[in-house]
Amino acid sequence: MVLAAALTVLGGLACARAEDPADARGTTVVMAVPNVEVLKPDVWDLDFLTFLPLAKLNERGELEGHLARSWEHSSDHRGYTFHLRTDVVWDDGVPVTAHDVKFTLELLGHPDVAEYAGIEATVVDDSTVRIRAAKPGYISDIVYYPRHLLEKLDPADFWEWQFWTNPVGNGPYRFVQYVPETMMEFEANPDYYGVRPRIERVILKFVGEAGLTELLAGNVDIVGDADLGQIPRVAGDPRFRAYVQAFPGARAIQWKVSHPLFADRRVRRALTLALDRRELLRFLKLPLELPITDGVFTERQFRRGEWPEPLPFDPEQSKTLLESAGWVDRDADGIREKDGRPFRFTASVLNGSSMDRIAVYVQAQLRRVGVRMDVQLVERAAMWEKLRTGDFEAWIHIDQAPPDRQQRNHGRGNAAGYDNSEAFDVIDQIEVTANPEEVDSLYRRLTEIYRVDPPFTRLIPLTADWFVHRRIRGLSTPFRAEPDTYMEELWVEES
């Protein structure tokens, strides 16, 4: 009977007379996902549906306790002592204890799993666990699994365990059923320690890459991991809203700083001033409330809005800087020259990504200040080799914010030829600094260096884009846009 009811929901309730099939689903929400893999570690945040983390980042970048009711950290921010709630049980009624936390961390660090390495856990008592990691900071996306059900399973088979299609969790939703190649169903957990979710039932429908098609047909309510190119197709449909989660990284242009065209920092600054990045958001039909930024940020700085004003869109100042650097259009052909060389370069873009649309926009903007940018689409394997060896003039890509990415892309020995000893020293300090306040301060210093001597130009924020039926409420852009993370706090408003 349950299976028949679920399949009726997935079919859009053909017998219902409602114009929009979603109206007949009531407090059931259907989410399009590519496959059953999404419940496994570090894929999507859908494991939050049925498994609890110790604590989780909220939209303000602050840790909120879930399995843990409180915690303390060591002075080097590598060690944490967590005090667990004593009213949390697994779906089979067994209490959750510190032994489950230790078991999970050891499992994820097992060589056959290799998901999180270098984390040690010590059980103090059933409700207290000490964790120490190789690097400072708490990893907020780890959820915990039942030791009593999994400890005898072989970690070598971890990714193929039947547990992933028949999970026993401790979170806001509990598993109901799995239909191979079709769906997984969850219901609000009556034994959940927190407030009972207002969305009573969640169905994960396996659709491969057909998420947008299923959404427009009325068969699902939520599509995640959407591509920028899909936004225009949804923006005009009154049934749906697009929510965009922003991250500290950015879609950016990496300049080959050692190239003769970009060696002068005035040129790189001028190229940034030539780009109307707010208009780029409109061009891509992204929400205009997304922040336009320059520099780099920690996660909590970004969520708190602690970034300096971005460089403005100022094409006249851009032209002045280019001329001061010797780039002048002497023959009135629309392209600036210096020492007989035209200002013309090639930007590499990953083929099949949304970056090609961004590249077309940047190309048109630079042409207005006398700079010609050609676009080269590169296949993924060739792209990474070009980046590793520095075989590019510029590339439009996703620039991440964490210090290890700064070291690789802009630190000592980087492939772009960026050479700023002051920036290198700050990046080195970030990697060995534990105190979050001090790390924030170092990021601010690095941002000011980059504003004067930019190795890259940030275009628009790195985002995760979601299409959601309008009846589902509780989401917002840019820091509370992910239904998989916030499902237990959402609700349905009937039309």
C-alpha positions as CSV (number, residue, x, y, z in Angstrom):
1,M,0.0,0.0,0.0
2,V,2.8,2.4,0.9
3,L,4.6,1.7,-2.4
4,A,1.4,2.3,-4.4
5,A,0.8,5.6,-2.6
6,A,4.4,6.7,-3.2
7,L,4.3,5.8,-6.9
8,T,1.1,7.8,-7.2
9,V,2.8,10.8,-5.8
10,L,5.7,10.3,-8.2
11,G,3.4,10.1,-11.2
12,G,2.0,13.5,-10.4
13,L,-1.4,12.2,-9.2
14,A,-2.9,12.1,-12.6
15,C,-6.4,11.7,-11.2
16,A,-6.2,15.0,-9.4
17,R,-8.0,17.9,-11.0
18,A,-5.5,20.6,-9.8
19,E,-3.9,22.5,-12.6
20,D,-0.5,22.2,-11.0
21,P,0.3,18.6,-9.9
22,A,2.3,19.8,-7.0
23,D,-0.9,21.2,-5.3
24,A,-2.1,17.6,-4.8
25,R,1.0,16.6,-2.9
26,G,0.1,18.4,0.3
27,T,3.0,18.2,2.8
28,T,4.9,15.7,0.7
29,V,7.9,17.2,-1.1
30,V,9.6,15.4,-4.0
31,M,13.2,16.3,-4.8
32,A,15.0,15.4,-8.0
33,V,18.4,13.7,-7.4
34,P,20.7,12.1,-9.9
35,N,20.9,8.7,-8.1
36,V,21.0,7.0,-4.7
37,E,24.6,8.1,-4.2
38,V,23.5,11.4,-2.7
39,L,23.1,9.9,0.8
40,K,26.7,8.8,1.0
41,P,29.4,11.0,2.7
42,D,30.5,14.2,1.0
43,V,28.2,14.0,-2.0
44,W,25.2,16.3,-1.2
45,D,24.0,17.4,2.2
46,L,21.0,15.1,2.0
47,D,22.5,12.9,4.7
48,F,21.3,15.7,7.0
49,L,17.8,14.3,6.4
50,T,18.4,11.2,8.5
51,F,21.8,11.6,10.2
52,L,22.9,14.2,12.7
53,P,26.2,16.1,12.7
54,L,27.6,17.2,16.0
55,A,27.0,20.8,15.0
56,K,26.1,22.5,11.8
57,L,26.8,26.0,10.3
58,N,23.8,28.2,10.2
59,E,23.2,31.0,7.6
60,R,25.2,33.4,9.7
61,G,28.2,31.1,9.7
62,E,27.8,30.2,13.3
63,L,27.9,26.6,14.7
64,E,24.6,25.3,16.1
65,G,24.6,22.2,18.1
66,H,22.6,19.1,17.0
67,L,24.0,15.8,18.3
68,A,26.2,17.9,20.6
69,R,24.6,20.1,23.2
70,S,27.8,22.0,24.0
71,W,31.6,21.9,23.3
72,E,34.9,23.4,24.1
73,H,38.0,23.7,22.0
74,S,41.8,23.7,22.7
75,S,43.9,26.8,22.3
76,D,45.2,25.6,19.0
77,H,41.7,24.9,17.7
78,R,42.6,21.3,16.7
79,G,41.1,19.7,19.7
80,Y,37.4,19.7,20.7
81,T,35.5,18.2,23.5
82,F,31.8,17.5,22.7
83,H,29.1,16.9,25.2
84,L,26.3,14.9,23.5
85,R,22.6,15.1,24.0
86,T,21.3,12.1,25.9
87,D,17.8,12.1,24.3
88,V,18.8,11.1,20.8
89,V,18.1,7.5,19.6
90,W,18.6,5.6,16.4
91,D,15.5,4.7,14.4
92,D,15.7,1.2,15.9
93,G,15.5,2.7,19.5
94,V,19.1,2.2,20.5
95,P,20.6,5.3,22.2
96,V,23.2,7.4,20.4
97,T,26.5,7.6,22.3
98,A,30.0,8.9,22.0
99,H,31.0,5.4,20.8
100,D,29.1,6.0,17.6
101,V,31.0,9.2,17.1
102,K,34.4,7.5,17.6
103,F,33.3,4.6,15.4
104,T,32.3,6.9,12.5
105,L,35.4,9.0,12.5
106,E,37.6,5.8,12.5
107,L,35.5,4.4,9.7
108,L,35.8,7.6,7.6
109,G,39.5,7.6,8.2
110,H,40.0,3.9,7.3
111,P,42.3,3.4,4.2
112,D,39.5,1.7,2.3
113,V,37.2,4.6,2.8
114,A,39.7,7.5,3.0
115,E,37.0,10.2,3.4
116,Y,38.5,12.1,6.4
117,A,42.0,11.4,7.5
118,G,44.0,12.6,10.5
119,I,41.1,12.8,13.0
120,E,41.4,11.0,16.3
121,A,38.6,10.4,18.7
122,T,38.6,9.4,22.4
123,V,35.5,8.4,24.4
124,V,35.4,10.0,27.8
125,D,32.0,8.5,28.7
126,D,28.8,7.7,26.8
127,S,28.0,11.3,26.3
128,T,31.4,12.9,26.0
129,V,34.0,12.6,23.2
130,R,37.3,14.3,22.5
131,I,38.3,14.8,18.9
132,R,41.6,16.0,17.6
133,A,42.4,16.8,14.0
134,A,45.6,17.5,12.1
135,K,44.3,20.9,11.0
136,P,42.5,23.7,13.0
137,G,38.8,24.0,12.7
138,Y,35.7,21.9,13.0
139,I,34.4,19.9,10.0
140,S,30.7,20.6,10.1
141,D,29.5,18.3,7.3
142,I,30.4,15.0,9.0
143,V,27.3,13.0,10.1
144,Y,27.5,10.0,12.4
145,Y,26.4,6.4,11.9
146,P,25.2,3.6,14.2
147,R,28.2,1.5,15.5
148,H,26.0,-1.4,16.6
149,L,24.7,-2.0,13.0
150,L,27.9,-1.3,11.0
151,E,30.9,-2.3,13.1
152,K,31.0,-5.8,11.7
153,L,30.8,-4.8,8.1
154,D,33.9,-4.7,5.9
155,P,35.1,-1.1,5.2
156,A,36.4,-2.4,1.9
157,D,32.8,-2.6,0.8
158,F,31.8,0.7,2.3
159,W,30.5,2.5,-0.8
160,E,28.4,-0.6,-1.7
161,W,26.9,-1.3,1.7
162,Q,23.1,-2.0,1.6
163,F,23.0,0.5,4.5
164,W,22.9,3.4,2.0
165,T,19.6,2.1,0.6
166,N,18.2,1.1,4.0
167,P,19.6,3.6,6.4
168,V,19.0,3.7,10.1
169,G,19.4,7.2,11.2
170,N,18.8,9.6,14.1
171,G,17.8,12.8,12.3
172,P,14.6,14.7,11.6
173,Y,13.4,12.2,9.0
174,R,13.5,8.4,9.1
175,F,13.7,6.0,6.2
176,V,10.5,4.4,4.8
177,Q,11.3,2.6,1.6
178,Y,13.7,2.3,-1.3
179,V,12.5,1.4,-4.9
180,P,15.6,0.6,-7.0
181,E,16.2,3.0,-9.9
182,T,13.2,5.0,-8.8
183,M,13.0,6.6,-5.4
184,M,13.7,6.7,-1.7
185,E,11.1,7.8,0.8
186,F,11.4,9.4,4.2
187,E,8.9,10.5,6.8
188,A,9.1,13.0,9.7
189,N,10.7,11.2,12.6
190,P,8.3,10.9,15.6
191,D,11.2,10.3,17.9
192,Y,13.3,13.3,16.8
193,Y,14.7,15.2,19.7
194,G,13.9,18.6,18.0
195,V,10.8,20.2,16.7
196,R,8.9,17.9,14.4
197,P,9.4,18.9,10.8
198,R,6.3,20.5,9.1
199,I,7.1,18.8,5.8
200,E,5.8,15.4,6.6
201,R,7.3,13.3,3.8
202,V,10.3,13.7,1.5
203,I,10.7,11.6,-1.6
204,L,14.1,11.5,-3.4
205,K,13.3,10.7,-7.0
206,F,16.2,9.4,-9.1
207,V,16.1,11.3,-12.4
208,G,19.7,11.3,-13.7
209,E,20.2,14.5,-15.5
210,A,16.5,15.1,-16.2
211,G,15.8,17.2,-13.2
212,L,14.7,20.3,-15.0
213,T,12.5,18.3,-17.3
214,E,10.8,16.7,-14.3
215,L,10.4,20.0,-12.6
216,L,8.7,21.7,-15.5
217,A,6.4,18.7,-16.0
218,G,5.3,19.0,-12.4
219,N,6.7,15.7,-11.2
220,V,9.1,17.1,-8.7
221,D,9.2,20.2,-6.4
222,I,13.0,20.7,-6.0
223,V,15.9,20.5,-8.4
224,G,19.4,21.1,-7.0
225,D,22.9,21.5,-8.4
226,A,21.4,23.4,-11.3
227,D,23.5,24.9,-14.1
228,L,23.5,28.6,-14.6
229,G,22.3,28.1,-18.2
230,Q,19.1,26.6,-16.9
231,I,18.0,29.7,-14.9
232,P,16.4,31.5,-17.8
233,R,14.1,28.6,-18.5
234,V,12.8,28.7,-15.0
235,A,12.9,32.4,-14.2
236,G,9.7,33.1,-16.2
237,D,7.6,30.3,-14.8
238,P,5.4,31.5,-11.9
239,R,5.3,28.1,-10.3
240,F,8.9,28.2,-9.2
241,R,11.5,30.3,-7.5
242,A,15.3,30.2,-8.0
243,Y,17.3,30.2,-4.8
244,V,21.1,30.8,-4.9
245,Q,23.5,29.8,-2.2
246,A,26.7,31.9,-2.3
247,F,30.1,30.8,-1.1
248,P,33.4,32.6,-0.4
249,G,34.9,31.4,-3.7
250,A,34.1,33.0,-7.0
251,R,33.8,32.5,-10.8
252,A,36.9,34.5,-11.7
253,I,39.5,35.3,-14.3
254,Q,43.0,34.0,-13.4
255,W,45.6,36.2,-15.2
256,K,49.0,34.7,-16.3
257,V,50.8,37.4,-14.4
258,S,54.2,36.5,-15.9
259,H,52.8,37.1,-19.4
260,P,53.9,40.5,-21.0
261,L,50.3,41.6,-21.3
262,F,49.5,41.2,-17.6
263,A,52.8,41.8,-15.8
264,D,51.8,45.4,-15.0
265,R,49.5,45.5,-12.0
266,R,47.8,48.6,-13.4
267,V,46.6,46.5,-16.4
268,R,45.1,43.8,-14.2
269,R,43.3,46.5,-12.1
270,A,42.1,48.2,-15.3
271,L,40.6,45.0,-16.6
272,T,38.6,44.6,-13.4
273,L,37.3,48.2,-13.6
274,A,36.2,47.5,-17.2
275,L,33.7,44.8,-16.1
276,D,30.1,45.6,-14.9
277,R,29.7,42.6,-12.6
278,R,26.3,43.7,-11.3
279,E,25.1,43.7,-14.9
280,L,26.7,40.2,-15.3
281,L,24.3,39.0,-12.7
282,R,21.4,40.4,-14.7
283,F,22.8,38.8,-17.9
284,L,22.8,35.4,-16.2
285,K,19.4,36.0,-14.5
286,L,20.9,35.6,-11.1
287,P,19.5,37.4,-8.0
288,L,20.8,40.9,-7.8
289,E,21.3,40.6,-4.0
290,L,24.3,38.3,-4.5
291,P,27.4,40.1,-3.2
292,I,30.0,41.4,-5.7
293,T,33.3,41.3,-3.9
294,D,37.1,41.6,-4.4
295,G,39.6,39.7,-2.3
296,V,39.3,36.6,-0.3
297,F,37.3,35.6,2.8
298,T,36.8,33.0,5.4
299,E,33.4,31.3,5.5
300,R,32.1,33.3,8.5
301,Q,33.5,36.6,7.2
302,F,31.6,36.0,4.0
303,R,28.3,35.1,5.7
304,R,28.6,38.1,8.0
305,G,29.1,40.4,5.1
306,E,32.5,41.4,6.3
307,W,34.2,42.3,3.0
308,P,35.4,45.7,1.7
309,E,33.6,47.5,-1.1
310,P,34.4,46.0,-4.5
311,L,36.3,47.9,-7.2
312,P,33.7,49.9,-9.1
313,F,32.6,49.5,-12.7
314,D,34.5,52.5,-14.1
315,P,35.4,52.1,-17.8
316,E,36.9,55.6,-18.0
317,Q,39.3,55.0,-15.2
318,S,40.1,51.6,-16.8
319,K,41.1,53.4,-20.1
320,T,43.2,55.9,-18.1
321,L,45.1,53.1,-16.3
322,L,45.7,51.3,-19.6
323,E,47.0,54.4,-21.2
324,S,49.3,55.1,-18.2
325,A,50.7,51.6,-18.7
326,G,51.5,52.4,-22.4
327,W,48.5,50.8,-24.0
328,V,47.0,53.2,-26.6
329,D,44.9,52.7,-29.7
330,R,47.1,54.7,-32.1
331,D,45.7,53.4,-35.4
332,A,42.0,53.8,-34.3
333,D,41.2,50.1,-35.1
334,G,39.5,49.6,-31.7
335,I,42.4,47.6,-30.2
336,R,45.1,49.2,-28.0
337,E,48.8,48.6,-28.8
338,K,52.1,48.9,-27.1
339,D,55.5,48.7,-28.8
340,G,53.7,47.5,-31.9
341,R,51.8,44.6,-30.1
342,P,48.0,44.6,-30.0
343,F,46.4,44.0,-26.6
344,R,44.8,40.6,-27.6
345,F,44.8,37.4,-25.6
346,T,43.0,34.1,-25.2
347,A,41.0,33.1,-22.2
348,S,40.7,29.3,-21.7
349,V,37.3,28.0,-20.6
350,L,36.2,24.5,-19.6
351,N,34.1,23.1,-22.4
352,G,30.5,22.2,-21.4
353,S,30.5,24.5,-18.3
354,S,28.5,27.6,-17.7
355,M,31.7,29.6,-18.0
356,D,31.2,30.0,-21.7
357,R,28.3,32.4,-21.2
358,I,30.4,34.4,-18.7
359,A,33.3,34.5,-21.2
360,V,31.0,35.9,-23.9
361,Y,29.9,38.7,-21.6
362,V,33.5,39.5,-20.4
363,Q,34.6,39.5,-24.1
364,A,32.1,42.2,-25.0
365,Q,32.9,44.4,-21.9
366,L,36.7,44.4,-22.6
367,R,36.1,45.2,-26.2
368,R,34.7,48.6,-25.1
369,V,38.0,49.6,-23.5
370,G,40.1,48.5,-26.5
371,V,41.1,45.0,-25.4
372,R,40.4,41.9,-27.5
373,M,39.8,38.6,-25.7
374,D,39.4,35.4,-27.7
375,V,37.7,32.4,-26.1
376,Q,39.2,28.9,-26.2
377,L,37.0,26.0,-25.1
378,V,39.2,23.2,-23.6
379,E,38.2,19.7,-22.6
380,R,38.6,18.8,-18.9
381,A,41.7,16.6,-19.1
382,A,43.6,19.2,-21.3
383,M,42.4,22.0,-19.1
384,W,44.0,20.6,-15.9
385,E,47.2,20.0,-17.7
386,K,47.3,23.6,-19.0
387,L,46.7,24.9,-15.5
388,R,49.3,22.7,-13.9
389,T,52.0,23.7,-16.4
390,G,51.0,27.4,-16.8
391,D,50.1,26.9,-20.4
392,F,47.5,29.7,-20.6
393,E,47.2,33.5,-20.9
394,A,44.0,33.7,-18.9
395,W,41.4,31.2,-17.7
396,I,37.9,31.7,-16.5
397,H,37.3,29.2,-13.7
398,I,36.1,28.8,-10.1
399,D,38.5,30.3,-7.6
400,Q,38.2,28.8,-4.2
401,A,38.8,30.6,-0.9
402,P,40.5,28.1,1.5
403,P,44.2,28.7,2.2
404,D,45.3,25.5,0.5
405,R,43.7,26.8,-2.7
406,Q,45.4,30.2,-2.3
407,Q,48.8,28.4,-1.9
408,R,48.3,26.4,-5.0
409,N,46.8,29.1,-7.3
410,H,48.5,32.3,-5.9
411,G,51.2,31.1,-3.5
412,R,54.9,30.4,-3.9
413,G,55.7,28.6,-7.2
414,N,52.2,29.1,-8.7
415,A,51.7,28.3,-12.4
416,A,50.4,31.8,-13.1
417,G,53.8,33.5,-12.3
418,Y,52.3,35.7,-9.5
419,D,55.2,37.0,-7.5
420,N,54.3,39.0,-4.4
421,S,56.4,38.1,-1.4
422,E,54.1,40.0,1.0
423,A,51.1,37.9,-0.2
424,F,53.2,34.7,0.0
425,D,54.0,35.5,3.7
426,V,50.4,36.1,4.6
427,I,49.3,32.8,2.9
428,D,52.0,31.0,4.8
429,Q,50.8,32.5,8.1
430,I,47.2,31.5,7.3
431,E,48.2,27.9,6.9
432,V,49.7,27.7,10.4
433,T,47.3,30.0,12.3
434,A,44.6,28.3,14.5
435,N,42.7,31.2,16.0
436,P,39.7,32.1,13.8
437,E,39.9,35.8,14.7
438,E,43.6,35.9,13.6
439,V,42.8,34.0,10.4
440,D,40.1,36.6,9.6
441,S,42.6,39.3,10.2
442,L,45.1,37.6,7.8
443,Y,42.5,37.3,5.1
444,R,41.7,41.0,5.4
445,R,45.4,41.7,4.9
446,L,45.6,39.4,1.9
447,T,42.5,41.1,0.4
448,E,44.2,44.5,0.6
449,I,47.3,43.1,-1.1
450,Y,45.1,41.6,-3.8
451,R,43.2,44.9,-4.4
452,V,46.5,46.6,-5.2
453,D,48.3,43.8,-7.0
454,P,45.4,41.4,-8.1
455,P,46.4,37.9,-9.4
456,F,42.8,37.4,-10.5
457,T,39.5,39.2,-11.1
458,R,36.5,38.0,-9.2
459,L,33.4,38.1,-11.4
460,I,30.4,36.7,-9.5
461,P,30.2,34.5,-6.4
462,L,30.6,30.8,-6.5
463,T,27.0,29.5,-6.1
464,A,24.8,26.5,-5.7
465,D,21.6,27.1,-7.6
466,W,18.2,25.5,-6.7
467,F,14.8,25.6,-8.3
468,V,12.0,25.2,-5.8
469,H,8.2,25.2,-6.1
470,R,6.7,28.3,-4.7
471,R,4.5,26.4,-2.2
472,I,7.7,25.5,-0.3
473,R,8.8,28.3,2.1
474,G,11.6,29.0,4.4
475,L,14.5,29.5,1.9
476,S,16.3,32.7,1.0
477,T,19.2,33.9,-1.1
478,P,22.2,34.1,-0.5
479,F,22.9,32.1,2.7
480,R,19.8,30.0,3.3
481,A,19.1,28.6,-0.1
482,E,19.8,24.8,0.2
483,P,16.7,22.6,0.8
484,D,18.9,19.6,1.5
485,T,20.5,21.4,4.5
486,Y,17.4,23.1,5.9
487,M,14.6,20.7,5.0
488,E,13.5,20.2,8.7
489,E,13.0,24.0,9.0
490,L,10.9,24.4,5.8
491,W,7.1,24.4,5.4
492,V,4.5,24.2,2.7
493,E,1.9,26.9,2.0
494,E,-1.0,25.6,0.1
495,S,-2.0,27.7,-2.9
